[in-house]
Amino acid sequence: MIKDTFRHKGLRARLTDELRKKGVSDEAVLRAINAVPRHLFLDSSFVQFAYRDIAFPIGAGQTISQPSTVARQTALLELKPGDKVLEVGTGSGYQAAVLSEMGVELFTIERQTELHRKSAMLLRDLGYIKIKTVLGDGYEGLPGDGPFDAILVTAGASEIPAKLLIQLKIGKTMVLPLGGKSQIMTRIRRVSDEEFEKEEFGECAFVPMLSGISR
């Protein structure tokens, strides 16, 4: 049974205040974080820690990012309500829920079959019925649904995925952790058909981005 109690809501409000003190200044992002019941995206053994600013394993070698990282990536996308957004790496579905709370049209890809099934079901049960969840290879993106106003990659890419770049609208952005074992949070803006600008926002640590579909 899905429960989001007054206690959980109070803990989310406290988490939101903590993120604000850590420098998250985008109030729309903070409202989205405050709206999503993170405890429901975690294994039951971690629920008591759900509103601490830490990451947790979710199975299949994946993690649910810490809330400050989710807030940071979401803010870097510079979203507006109605934007068409592609998320690469659904994972638990938590980041997807936060993006949906921003009022965007969201498409999200997961390569791990079991994670895809589980997160798609949870998002639906929580009322996020407009999110399009796809089992697929994130390196390929969703060319049939693009171009996109924003693309968010939630795994560490050793290089910028070329097929994702061409699915960005001109003037719009992709945010991804770029690098091998050590990654840099990077924002790519498409300036023209063939020109892109890159900005860096400090070190981060994500599981590696993998190609193909894991059955």
C-alpha positions as CSV (number, residue, x, y, z in Angstrom):
1,M,0.0,0.0,0.0
2,I,1.3,3.5,-0.9
3,K,1.4,5.7,2.1
4,D,2.7,9.3,2.3
5,T,2.0,10.4,5.8
6,F,2.2,13.8,7.5
7,R,5.5,12.6,9.0
8,H,6.9,12.0,5.6
9,K,5.8,15.4,4.4
10,G,7.4,17.0,7.3
11,L,10.7,15.2,6.6
12,R,10.5,16.4,3.0
13,A,10.0,20.0,4.1
14,R,13.1,19.6,6.3
15,L,15.0,18.1,3.4
16,T,14.0,21.0,1.2
17,D,15.2,23.5,3.8
18,E,18.5,21.6,3.9
19,L,18.9,21.8,0.1
20,R,18.2,25.5,0.2
21,K,21.0,26.0,2.8
22,K,23.3,23.9,0.5
23,G,22.8,26.4,-2.3
24,V,19.8,25.2,-4.3
25,S,18.1,28.4,-5.2
26,D,15.6,27.4,-7.9
27,E,12.3,27.4,-6.0
28,A,10.5,25.5,-8.7
29,V,13.0,22.7,-8.3
30,L,12.6,22.8,-4.5
31,R,8.8,22.6,-4.8
32,A,9.2,19.5,-7.1
33,I,11.6,17.8,-4.6
34,N,9.1,18.6,-1.8
35,A,6.2,17.1,-3.7
36,V,7.8,13.7,-4.5
37,P,7.6,10.9,-1.8
38,R,11.2,9.7,-2.1
39,H,10.6,7.0,0.5
40,L,8.4,5.1,-1.9
41,F,11.2,4.8,-4.4
42,L,13.6,3.0,-2.0
43,D,13.9,-0.5,-0.8
44,S,12.0,-0.9,2.5
45,S,15.3,-1.4,4.4
46,F,16.3,2.1,3.5
47,V,13.0,3.9,4.1
48,Q,14.0,5.4,7.5
49,F,16.9,7.2,5.7
50,A,14.9,8.4,2.7
51,Y,15.0,12.1,3.5
52,R,18.7,12.3,4.2
53,D,20.8,13.8,1.4
54,I,22.5,10.6,0.4
55,A,22.3,8.0,-2.4
56,F,21.2,4.4,-2.1
57,P,21.4,1.2,-4.1
58,I,18.3,0.2,-6.0
59,G,19.4,-3.1,-7.5
60,A,20.9,-4.1,-10.9
61,G,24.1,-2.2,-10.0
62,Q,22.2,1.1,-10.0
63,T,21.6,3.8,-7.4
64,I,19.0,6.5,-6.5
65,S,20.9,9.8,-6.6
66,Q,21.0,12.0,-3.5
67,P,18.4,14.7,-3.5
68,S,21.0,17.5,-3.8
69,T,22.3,15.9,-7.0
70,V,18.8,15.5,-8.4
71,A,18.1,19.2,-7.6
72,R,21.3,20.3,-9.1
73,Q,20.9,18.4,-12.4
74,T,17.2,19.5,-12.7
75,A,18.1,23.2,-12.1
76,L,20.9,23.0,-14.8
77,L,18.3,22.0,-17.4
78,E,16.6,25.4,-17.1
79,L,13.2,23.9,-17.6
80,K,9.9,25.6,-18.4
81,P,6.4,24.0,-18.1
82,G,5.5,22.3,-21.3
83,D,9.1,21.5,-22.3
84,K,9.7,18.2,-24.0
85,V,12.3,16.4,-22.0
86,L,14.2,13.1,-22.4
87,E,15.7,11.4,-19.4
88,V,18.3,8.7,-20.0
89,G,18.4,6.2,-17.1
90,T,15.0,5.9,-15.4
91,G,16.5,3.9,-12.5
92,S,14.1,4.0,-9.5
93,G,11.9,6.6,-11.2
94,Y,12.6,9.3,-8.6
95,Q,14.3,11.8,-10.9
96,A,11.5,11.2,-13.4
97,A,8.9,12.1,-10.8
98,V,10.8,15.3,-9.9
99,L,11.0,16.3,-13.6
100,S,7.3,15.6,-14.0
101,E,6.5,17.8,-11.1
102,M,8.3,20.6,-13.1
103,G,5.4,20.5,-15.5
104,V,7.3,19.0,-18.5
105,E,6.4,16.4,-21.1
106,L,8.7,13.6,-20.1
107,F,10.1,10.6,-21.9
108,T,12.4,8.3,-19.9
109,I,14.5,5.4,-21.0
110,E,15.8,2.5,-18.9
111,R,18.0,-0.4,-20.3
112,Q,17.5,-2.8,-17.3
113,T,14.3,-4.7,-18.0
114,E,13.4,-5.3,-14.3
115,L,14.1,-1.7,-13.3
116,H,12.1,-0.5,-16.2
117,R,9.1,-2.7,-15.2
118,K,9.3,-1.7,-11.6
119,S,9.8,2.0,-12.0
120,A,7.1,2.2,-14.7
121,M,4.6,0.5,-12.4
122,L,5.5,2.7,-9.4
123,L,5.3,5.9,-11.4
124,R,1.8,4.9,-12.7
125,D,0.6,3.9,-9.2
126,L,1.8,7.3,-7.9
127,G,-0.3,9.1,-10.6
128,Y,2.5,10.0,-13.0
129,I,0.5,8.6,-15.9
130,K,1.7,11.1,-18.5
131,I,5.3,10.0,-18.3
132,K,6.3,7.9,-21.2
133,T,8.5,5.1,-19.9
134,V,10.6,3.2,-22.5
135,L,12.8,0.1,-22.3
136,G,15.7,0.9,-24.6
137,D,19.3,1.9,-25.2
138,G,19.9,5.4,-23.8
139,Y,22.8,5.9,-26.3
140,E,20.2,5.8,-29.1
141,G,17.8,8.2,-27.4
142,L,14.3,8.4,-28.9
143,P,14.7,10.0,-32.3
144,G,11.0,9.3,-33.2
145,D,9.9,11.5,-30.3
146,G,12.4,14.3,-30.5
147,P,13.7,16.8,-30.9
148,F,13.8,17.7,-27.2
149,D,14.0,20.9,-25.2
150,A,16.2,19.2,-22.6
151,I,18.1,15.9,-22.2
152,L,19.2,14.6,-18.8
153,V,21.6,11.7,-18.6
154,T,21.7,10.1,-15.1
155,A,24.7,7.9,-15.6
156,G,28.4,8.6,-16.2
157,A,29.2,8.8,-19.9
158,S,32.8,8.4,-21.0
159,E,32.1,10.6,-24.0
160,I,29.2,12.7,-25.2
161,P,26.6,10.5,-26.9
162,A,26.5,11.8,-30.5
163,K,23.0,10.5,-31.2
164,L,21.6,12.4,-28.2
165,L,23.2,15.7,-29.4
166,I,21.3,15.6,-32.6
167,Q,18.0,15.1,-30.7
168,L,18.4,18.5,-29.0
169,K,16.6,21.5,-30.3
170,I,18.8,24.5,-31.2
171,G,19.3,26.7,-28.2
172,K,18.5,23.9,-25.8
173,T,20.6,21.9,-23.3
174,M,21.7,18.4,-22.3
175,V,23.1,17.8,-18.8
176,L,25.3,14.7,-18.1
177,P,28.1,13.4,-15.9
178,L,31.0,13.2,-18.3
179,G,34.1,11.1,-17.7
180,G,35.2,7.6,-16.6
181,K,35.8,6.8,-13.0
182,S,35.9,10.6,-12.2
183,Q,33.2,12.6,-13.8
184,I,32.4,16.3,-14.3
185,M,28.8,17.5,-14.3
186,T,28.6,19.0,-17.8
187,R,26.0,21.1,-19.6
188,I,25.9,21.1,-23.4
189,R,24.0,23.8,-25.3
190,R,23.2,23.3,-29.0
191,V,24.0,26.6,-30.7
192,S,23.3,25.6,-34.3
193,D,23.0,22.5,-36.4
194,E,26.6,21.6,-35.9
195,E,27.9,23.8,-33.1
196,F,27.7,23.1,-29.4
197,E,28.9,24.9,-26.3
198,K,30.1,23.1,-23.1
199,E,30.0,24.3,-19.5
200,E,31.4,22.4,-16.5
201,F,30.0,22.4,-12.9
202,G,32.3,20.4,-10.8
203,E,33.1,16.8,-9.9
204,C,30.4,14.1,-9.4
205,A,30.1,10.3,-9.1
206,F,27.6,8.2,-11.1
207,V,27.4,4.6,-12.1
208,P,28.6,4.1,-15.7
209,M,26.3,4.6,-18.7
210,L,26.0,1.3,-20.6
211,S,24.7,0.5,-24.0
212,G,22.2,-2.1,-25.1
213,I,19.3,-3.6,-23.3
214,S,19.7,-6.0,-20.3
215,R,17.1,-8.7,-20.2
